[in-house]
Amino acid sequence: MKAKVNEGCIACGMCVSLCPEVFRFNDEGLAEAYTDITEETRETAEEARESCPVSVIDLN
């Protein structure tokens, strides 16, 4: 499973704090998904998507 942070990220850091195994800040200070979601990180990645205040995270 892959995650993607779409345009519109406001750099709140919610996804990074909830699931640092999948999300991090890029050089521009915006969140990005840097690795695939595994069975071990699926639950926290889904929580990060649901907690995103601007709904810019896609999981597929």
PyMOL Python script that loads the backbone (N, CA, C, O; Angstrom):
from pymol import cmd

cmd.read_pdbstr("""\
ATOM      1  N   MET A   1       0.846  -1.167   0.000  1.00  0.00           N
ATOM      2  CA  MET A   1       0.000   0.000   0.000  1.00  0.00           C
ATOM      3  C   MET A   1       0.894   1.233   0.000  1.00  0.00           C
ATOM      4  O   MET A   1       1.951   1.260   0.631  1.00  0.00           O
ATOM      5  N   LYS A   2       0.443   2.243  -0.720  1.00  0.00           N
ATOM      6  CA  LYS A   2       1.209   3.487  -0.806  1.00  0.00           C
ATOM      7  C   LYS A   2       0.389   4.648  -0.244  1.00  0.00           C
ATOM      8  O   LYS A   2      -0.842   4.622  -0.247  1.00  0.00           O
ATOM      9  N   ALA A   3       1.093   5.648   0.229  1.00  0.00           N
ATOM     10  CA  ALA A   3       0.469   6.886   0.695  1.00  0.00           C
ATOM     11  C   ALA A   3       0.954   8.019  -0.183  1.00  0.00           C
ATOM     12  O   ALA A   3       2.058   7.976  -0.725  1.00  0.00           O
ATOM     13  N   LYS A   4       0.119   9.030  -0.316  1.00  0.00           N
ATOM     14  CA  LYS A   4       0.500  10.227  -1.059  1.00  0.00           C
ATOM     15  C   LYS A   4      -0.090  11.428  -0.343  1.00  0.00           C
ATOM     16  O   LYS A   4      -1.253  11.418   0.061  1.00  0.00           O
ATOM     17  N   VAL A   5       0.728  12.463  -0.192  1.00  0.00           N
ATOM     18  CA  VAL A   5       0.261  13.732   0.353  1.00  0.00           C
ATOM     19  C   VAL A   5       0.081  14.671  -0.832  1.00  0.00           C
ATOM     20  O   VAL A   5       1.049  15.030  -1.503  1.00  0.00           O
ATOM     21  N   ASN A   6      -1.144  15.059  -1.080  1.00  0.00           N
ATOM     22  CA  ASN A   6      -1.475  15.896  -2.226  1.00  0.00           C
ATOM     23  C   ASN A   6      -1.215  17.374  -1.949  1.00  0.00           C
ATOM     24  O   ASN A   6      -0.907  17.767  -0.824  1.00  0.00           O
ATOM     25  N   GLU A   7      -1.346  18.186  -3.003  1.00  0.00           N
ATOM     26  CA  GLU A   7      -1.221  19.637  -2.840  1.00  0.00           C
ATOM     27  C   GLU A   7      -2.243  20.115  -1.830  1.00  0.00           C
ATOM     28  O   GLU A   7      -3.331  19.551  -1.716  1.00  0.00           O
ATOM     29  N   GLY A   8      -1.894  21.136  -1.113  1.00  0.00           N
ATOM     30  CA  GLY A   8      -2.789  21.680  -0.113  1.00  0.00           C
ATOM     31  C   GLY A   8      -2.329  21.395   1.304  1.00  0.00           C
ATOM     32  O   GLY A   8      -2.961  21.830   2.267  1.00  0.00           O
ATOM     33  N   CYS A   9      -1.224  20.660   1.435  1.00  0.00           N
ATOM     34  CA  CYS A   9      -0.666  20.387   2.756  1.00  0.00           C
ATOM     35  C   CYS A   9      -0.350  21.714   3.438  1.00  0.00           C
ATOM     36  O   CYS A   9       0.226  22.618   2.833  1.00  0.00           O
ATOM     37  N   ILE A  10      -0.738  21.814   4.710  1.00  0.00           N
ATOM     38  CA  ILE A  10      -0.498  23.050   5.460  1.00  0.00           C
ATOM     39  C   ILE A  10       0.644  22.899   6.462  1.00  0.00           C
ATOM     40  O   ILE A  10       0.856  23.776   7.299  1.00  0.00           O
ATOM     41  N   ALA A  11       1.374  21.797   6.380  1.00  0.00           N
ATOM     42  CA  ALA A  11       2.542  21.544   7.223  1.00  0.00           C
ATOM     43  C   ALA A  11       2.207  21.540   8.704  1.00  0.00           C
ATOM     44  O   ALA A  11       2.994  22.018   9.522  1.00  0.00           O
ATOM     45  N   CYS A  12       1.045  21.005   9.055  1.00  0.00           N
ATOM     46  CA  CYS A  12       0.655  20.960  10.465  1.00  0.00           C
ATOM     47  C   CYS A  12       1.446  19.910  11.240  1.00  0.00           C
ATOM     48  O   CYS A  12       1.633  20.036  12.450  1.00  0.00           O
ATOM     49  N   GLY A  13       1.911  18.869  10.539  1.00  0.00           N
ATOM     50  CA  GLY A  13       2.715  17.840  11.179  1.00  0.00           C
ATOM     51  C   GLY A  13       1.930  16.704  11.815  1.00  0.00           C
ATOM     52  O   GLY A  13       2.524  15.830  12.445  1.00  0.00           O
ATOM     53  N   MET A  14       0.628  16.693  11.668  1.00  0.00           N
ATOM     54  CA  MET A  14      -0.181  15.648  12.280  1.00  0.00           C
ATOM     55  C   MET A  14       0.225  14.266  11.768  1.00  0.00           C
ATOM     56  O   MET A  14       0.423  13.348  12.563  1.00  0.00           O
ATOM     57  N   CYS A  15       0.351  14.111  10.458  1.00  0.00           N
ATOM     58  CA  CYS A  15       0.704  12.796   9.902  1.00  0.00           C
ATOM     59  C   CYS A  15       2.113  12.386  10.324  1.00  0.00           C
ATOM     60  O   CYS A  15       2.362  11.215  10.609  1.00  0.00           O
ATOM     61  N   VAL A  16       3.018  13.333  10.362  1.00  0.00           N
ATOM     62  CA  VAL A  16       4.397  13.047  10.750  1.00  0.00           C
ATOM     63  C   VAL A  16       4.459  12.600  12.210  1.00  0.00           C
ATOM     64  O   VAL A  16       5.200  11.678  12.551  1.00  0.00           O
ATOM     65  N   SER A  17       3.686  13.250  13.061  1.00  0.00           N
ATOM     66  CA  SER A  17       3.711  12.877  14.477  1.00  0.00           C
ATOM     67  C   SER A  17       3.008  11.551  14.732  1.00  0.00           C
ATOM     68  O   SER A  17       3.425  10.794  15.609  1.00  0.00           O
ATOM     69  N   LEU A  18       1.944  11.254  13.980  1.00  0.00           N
ATOM     70  CA  LEU A  18       1.210  10.011  14.189  1.00  0.00           C
ATOM     71  C   LEU A  18       1.884   8.806  13.546  1.00  0.00           C
ATOM     72  O   LEU A  18       1.808   7.698  14.076  1.00  0.00           O
ATOM     73  N   CYS A  19       2.538   9.009  12.419  1.00  0.00           N
ATOM     74  CA  CYS A  19       3.107   7.884  11.674  1.00  0.00           C
ATOM     75  C   CYS A  19       4.447   8.262  11.032  1.00  0.00           C
ATOM     76  O   CYS A  19       4.541   8.349   9.808  1.00  0.00           O
ATOM     77  N   PRO A  20       5.482   8.486  11.849  1.00  0.00           N
ATOM     78  CA  PRO A  20       6.780   8.872  11.297  1.00  0.00           C
ATOM     79  C   PRO A  20       7.449   7.760  10.492  1.00  0.00           C
ATOM     80  O   PRO A  20       8.435   8.005   9.797  1.00  0.00           O
ATOM     81  N   GLU A  21       6.923   6.547  10.582  1.00  0.00           N
ATOM     82  CA  GLU A  21       7.464   5.447   9.796  1.00  0.00           C
ATOM     83  C   GLU A  21       7.108   5.585   8.311  1.00  0.00           C
ATOM     84  O   GLU A  21       7.737   4.953   7.462  1.00  0.00           O
ATOM     85  N   VAL A  22       6.098   6.411   7.996  1.00  0.00           N
ATOM     86  CA  VAL A  22       5.648   6.594   6.613  1.00  0.00           C
ATOM     87  C   VAL A  22       5.783   8.044   6.151  1.00  0.00           C
ATOM     88  O   VAL A  22       6.103   8.296   4.989  1.00  0.00           O
ATOM     89  N   PHE A  23       5.541   8.996   7.050  1.00  0.00           N
ATOM     90  CA  PHE A  23       5.523  10.411   6.682  1.00  0.00           C
ATOM     91  C   PHE A  23       6.688  11.166   7.311  1.00  0.00           C
ATOM     92  O   PHE A  23       7.145  10.845   8.408  1.00  0.00           O
ATOM     93  N   ARG A  24       7.154  12.176   6.587  1.00  0.00           N
ATOM     94  CA  ARG A  24       8.211  13.066   7.087  1.00  0.00           C
ATOM     95  C   ARG A  24       8.030  14.420   6.417  1.00  0.00           C
ATOM     96  O   ARG A  24       7.230  14.566   5.493  1.00  0.00           O
ATOM     97  N   PHE A  25       8.778  15.407   6.891  1.00  0.00           N
ATOM     98  CA  PHE A  25       8.780  16.717   6.251  1.00  0.00           C
ATOM     99  C   PHE A  25       9.844  16.736   5.164  1.00  0.00           C
ATOM    100  O   PHE A  25      10.949  16.227   5.353  1.00  0.00           O
ATOM    101  N   ASN A  26       9.500  17.331   4.016  1.00  0.00           N
ATOM    102  CA  ASN A  26      10.480  17.453   2.942  1.00  0.00           C
ATOM    103  C   ASN A  26      11.271  18.755   3.119  1.00  0.00           C
ATOM    104  O   ASN A  26      11.089  19.459   4.112  1.00  0.00           O
ATOM    105  N   ASP A  27      12.130  19.069   2.180  1.00  0.00           N
ATOM    106  CA  ASP A  27      12.976  20.262   2.271  1.00  0.00           C
ATOM    107  C   ASP A  27      12.174  21.560   2.250  1.00  0.00           C
ATOM    108  O   ASP A  27      12.665  22.602   2.685  1.00  0.00           O
ATOM    109  N   GLU A  28      10.954  21.501   1.749  1.00  0.00           N
ATOM    110  CA  GLU A  28      10.095  22.686   1.700  1.00  0.00           C
ATOM    111  C   GLU A  28       9.236  22.824   2.952  1.00  0.00           C
ATOM    112  O   GLU A  28       8.440  23.757   3.060  1.00  0.00           O
ATOM    113  N   GLY A  29       9.394  21.903   3.895  1.00  0.00           N
ATOM    114  CA  GLY A  29       8.644  21.957   5.141  1.00  0.00           C
ATOM    115  C   GLY A  29       7.249  21.361   5.061  1.00  0.00           C
ATOM    116  O   GLY A  29       6.452  21.510   5.987  1.00  0.00           O
ATOM    117  N   LEU A  30       6.952  20.685   3.953  1.00  0.00           N
ATOM    118  CA  LEU A  30       5.647  20.051   3.775  1.00  0.00           C
ATOM    119  C   LEU A  30       5.774  18.552   4.006  1.00  0.00           C
ATOM    120  O   LEU A  30       6.850  17.977   3.840  1.00  0.00           O
ATOM    121  N   ALA A  31       4.671  17.930   4.388  1.00  0.00           N
ATOM    122  CA  ALA A  31       4.695  16.490   4.627  1.00  0.00           C
ATOM    123  C   ALA A  31       4.766  15.733   3.312  1.00  0.00           C
ATOM    124  O   ALA A  31       4.251  16.175   2.285  1.00  0.00           O
ATOM    125  N   GLU A  32       5.422  14.574   3.373  1.00  0.00           N
ATOM    126  CA  GLU A  32       5.482  13.676   2.230  1.00  0.00           C
ATOM    127  C   GLU A  32       5.517  12.244   2.750  1.00  0.00           C
ATOM    128  O   GLU A  32       5.959  11.986   3.869  1.00  0.00           O
ATOM    129  N   ALA A  33       5.050  11.329   1.930  1.00  0.00           N
ATOM    130  CA  ALA A  33       5.174   9.907   2.231  1.00  0.00           C
ATOM    131  C   ALA A  33       6.488   9.449   1.617  1.00  0.00           C
ATOM    132  O   ALA A  33       6.723   9.652   0.426  1.00  0.00           O
ATOM    133  N   TYR A  34       7.334   8.839   2.414  1.00  0.00           N
ATOM    134  CA  TYR A  34       8.653   8.469   1.906  1.00  0.00           C
ATOM    135  C   TYR A  34       8.871   6.961   1.807  1.00  0.00           C
ATOM    136  O   TYR A  34       9.920   6.521   1.337  1.00  0.00           O
ATOM    137  N   THR A  35       7.908   6.177   2.236  1.00  0.00           N
ATOM    138  CA  THR A  35       8.047   4.724   2.143  1.00  0.00           C
ATOM    139  C   THR A  35       6.668   4.094   2.027  1.00  0.00           C
ATOM    140  O   THR A  35       5.662   4.734   2.334  1.00  0.00           O
ATOM    141  N   ASP A  36       6.619   2.864   1.594  1.00  0.00           N
ATOM    142  CA  ASP A  36       5.351   2.156   1.473  1.00  0.00           C
ATOM    143  C   ASP A  36       4.775   1.834   2.852  1.00  0.00           C
ATOM    144  O   ASP A  36       5.500   1.747   3.843  1.00  0.00           O
ATOM    145  N   ILE A  37       3.476   1.664   2.887  1.00  0.00           N
ATOM    146  CA  ILE A  37       2.789   1.280   4.114  1.00  0.00           C
ATOM    147  C   ILE A  37       2.850  -0.241   4.220  1.00  0.00           C
ATOM    148  O   ILE A  37       2.565  -0.955   3.259  1.00  0.00           O
ATOM    149  N   THR A  38       3.221  -0.716   5.390  1.00  0.00           N
ATOM    150  CA  THR A  38       3.286  -2.152   5.648  1.00  0.00           C
ATOM    151  C   THR A  38       2.116  -2.543   6.544  1.00  0.00           C
ATOM    152  O   THR A  38       1.362  -1.685   7.004  1.00  0.00           O
ATOM    153  N   GLU A  39       1.974  -3.809   6.780  1.00  0.00           N
ATOM    154  CA  GLU A  39       0.928  -4.272   7.707  1.00  0.00           C
ATOM    155  C   GLU A  39       1.131  -3.654   9.091  1.00  0.00           C
ATOM    156  O   GLU A  39       0.163  -3.356   9.791  1.00  0.00           O
ATOM    157  N   GLU A  40       2.377  -3.464   9.475  1.00  0.00           N
ATOM    158  CA  GLU A  40       2.682  -2.897  10.786  1.00  0.00           C
ATOM    159  C   GLU A  40       2.344  -1.414  10.879  1.00  0.00           C
ATOM    160  O   GLU A  40       2.036  -0.920  11.964  1.00  0.00           O
ATOM    161  N   THR A  41       2.397  -0.701   9.767  1.00  0.00           N
ATOM    162  CA  THR A  41       2.149   0.748   9.801  1.00  0.00           C
ATOM    163  C   THR A  41       0.782   1.140   9.246  1.00  0.00           C
ATOM    164  O   THR A  41       0.432   2.320   9.232  1.00  0.00           O
ATOM    165  N   ARG A  42       0.018   0.167   8.794  1.00  0.00           N
ATOM    166  CA  ARG A  42      -1.273   0.463   8.160  1.00  0.00           C
ATOM    167  C   ARG A  42      -2.224   1.212   9.089  1.00  0.00           C
ATOM    168  O   ARG A  42      -2.824   2.207   8.683  1.00  0.00           O
ATOM    169  N   GLU A  43      -2.366   0.757  10.306  1.00  0.00           N
ATOM    170  CA  GLU A  43      -3.305   1.373  11.246  1.00  0.00           C
ATOM    171  C   GLU A  43      -2.940   2.829  11.543  1.00  0.00           C
ATOM    172  O   GLU A  43      -3.815   3.695  11.552  1.00  0.00           O
ATOM    173  N   THR A  44      -1.666   3.102  11.784  1.00  0.00           N
ATOM    174  CA  THR A  44      -1.274   4.482  12.091  1.00  0.00           C
ATOM    175  C   THR A  44      -1.321   5.367  10.853  1.00  0.00           C
ATOM    176  O   THR A  44      -1.594   6.563  10.964  1.00  0.00           O
ATOM    177  N   ALA A  45      -1.059   4.801   9.666  1.00  0.00           N
ATOM    178  CA  ALA A  45      -1.179   5.581   8.430  1.00  0.00           C
ATOM    179  C   ALA A  45      -2.642   5.970   8.191  1.00  0.00           C
ATOM    180  O   ALA A  45      -2.932   7.090   7.771  1.00  0.00           O
ATOM    181  N   GLU A  46      -3.546   5.048   8.459  1.00  0.00           N
ATOM    182  CA  GLU A  46      -4.972   5.356   8.317  1.00  0.00           C
ATOM    183  C   GLU A  46      -5.410   6.406   9.330  1.00  0.00           C
ATOM    184  O   GLU A  46      -6.213   7.283   9.012  1.00  0.00           O
ATOM    185  N   GLU A  47      -4.883   6.317  10.546  1.00  0.00           N
ATOM    186  CA  GLU A  47      -5.178   7.325  11.563  1.00  0.00           C
ATOM    187  C   GLU A  47      -4.652   8.694  11.129  1.00  0.00           C
ATOM    188  O   GLU A  47      -5.315   9.709  11.341  1.00  0.00           O
ATOM    189  N   ALA A  48      -3.477   8.724  10.529  1.00  0.00           N
ATOM    190  CA  ALA A  48      -2.914   9.979  10.035  1.00  0.00           C
ATOM    191  C   ALA A  48      -3.798  10.578   8.951  1.00  0.00           C
ATOM    192  O   ALA A  48      -4.044  11.784   8.943  1.00  0.00           O
ATOM    193  N   ARG A  49      -4.279   9.739   8.033  1.00  0.00           N
ATOM    194  CA  ARG A  49      -5.173  10.225   6.971  1.00  0.00           C
ATOM    195  C   ARG A  49      -6.456  10.801   7.565  1.00  0.00           C
ATOM    196  O   ARG A  49      -6.900  11.876   7.161  1.00  0.00           O
ATOM    197  N   GLU A  50      -7.042  10.099   8.506  1.00  0.00           N
ATOM    198  CA  GLU A  50      -8.286  10.549   9.124  1.00  0.00           C
ATOM    199  C   GLU A  50      -8.098  11.814   9.958  1.00  0.00           C
ATOM    200  O   GLU A  50      -9.035  12.596  10.116  1.00  0.00           O
ATOM    201  N   SER A  51      -6.903  12.018  10.487  1.00  0.00           N
ATOM    202  CA  SER A  51      -6.620  13.176  11.342  1.00  0.00           C
ATOM    203  C   SER A  51      -6.155  14.406  10.577  1.00  0.00           C
ATOM    204  O   SER A  51      -6.044  15.487  11.156  1.00  0.00           O
ATOM    205  N   CYS A  52      -5.885  14.259   9.298  1.00  0.00           N
ATOM    206  CA  CYS A  52      -5.419  15.381   8.487  1.00  0.00           C
ATOM    207  C   CYS A  52      -6.489  16.468   8.430  1.00  0.00           C
ATOM    208  O   CYS A  52      -7.594  16.202   7.957  1.00  0.00           O
ATOM    209  N   PRO A  53      -6.200  17.681   8.893  1.00  0.00           N
ATOM    210  CA  PRO A  53      -7.230  18.723   8.934  1.00  0.00           C
ATOM    211  C   PRO A  53      -7.646  19.245   7.572  1.00  0.00           C
ATOM    212  O   PRO A  53      -8.690  19.885   7.451  1.00  0.00           O
ATOM    213  N   VAL A  54      -6.842  18.982   6.538  1.00  0.00           N
ATOM    214  CA  VAL A  54      -7.200  19.469   5.192  1.00  0.00           C
ATOM    215  C   VAL A  54      -7.427  18.319   4.211  1.00  0.00           C
ATOM    216  O   VAL A  54      -7.582  18.553   3.013  1.00  0.00           O
ATOM    217  N   SER A  55      -7.449  17.102   4.700  1.00  0.00           N
ATOM    218  CA  SER A  55      -7.773  15.912   3.910  1.00  0.00           C
ATOM    219  C   SER A  55      -6.973  15.791   2.611  1.00  0.00           C
ATOM    220  O   SER A  55      -7.545  15.657   1.529  1.00  0.00           O
ATOM    221  N   VAL A  56      -5.657  15.841   2.733  1.00  0.00           N
ATOM    222  CA  VAL A  56      -4.795  15.756   1.543  1.00  0.00           C
ATOM    223  C   VAL A  56      -4.019  14.446   1.447  1.00  0.00           C
ATOM    224  O   VAL A  56      -3.129  14.324   0.605  1.00  0.00           O
ATOM    225  N   ILE A  57      -4.334  13.473   2.285  1.00  0.00           N
ATOM    226  CA  ILE A  57      -3.617  12.200   2.262  1.00  0.00           C
ATOM    227  C   ILE A  57      -4.473  11.142   1.572  1.00  0.00           C
ATOM    228  O   ILE A  57      -5.631  10.926   1.929  1.00  0.00           O
ATOM    229  N   ASP A  58      -3.879  10.491   0.579  1.00  0.00           N
ATOM    230  CA  ASP A  58      -4.517   9.366  -0.099  1.00  0.00           C
ATOM    231  C   ASP A  58      -3.749   8.101   0.229  1.00  0.00           C
ATOM    232  O   ASP A  58      -2.518   8.101   0.261  1.00  0.00           O
ATOM    233  N   LEU A  59      -4.478   7.027   0.471  1.00  0.00           N
ATOM    234  CA  LEU A  59      -3.866   5.721   0.691  1.00  0.00           C
ATOM    235  C   LEU A  59      -4.414   4.775  -0.358  1.00  0.00           C
ATOM    236  O   LEU A  59      -5.630   4.676  -0.525  1.00  0.00           O
ATOM    237  N   ASN A  60      -3.540   4.078  -1.068  1.00  0.00           N
ATOM    238  CA  ASN A  60      -3.982   3.075  -2.033  1.00  0.00           C
ATOM    239  C   ASN A  60      -2.969   1.983  -2.191  1.00  0.00           C
ATOM    240  O   ASN A  60      -3.181   1.052  -2.969  1.00  0.00           O
TER     241      ASN A  60
END
""", "prot")
cmd.dss("prot")
cmd.show_as("cartoon", "prot")
cmd.util.cbc("prot")
cmd.orient("prot")
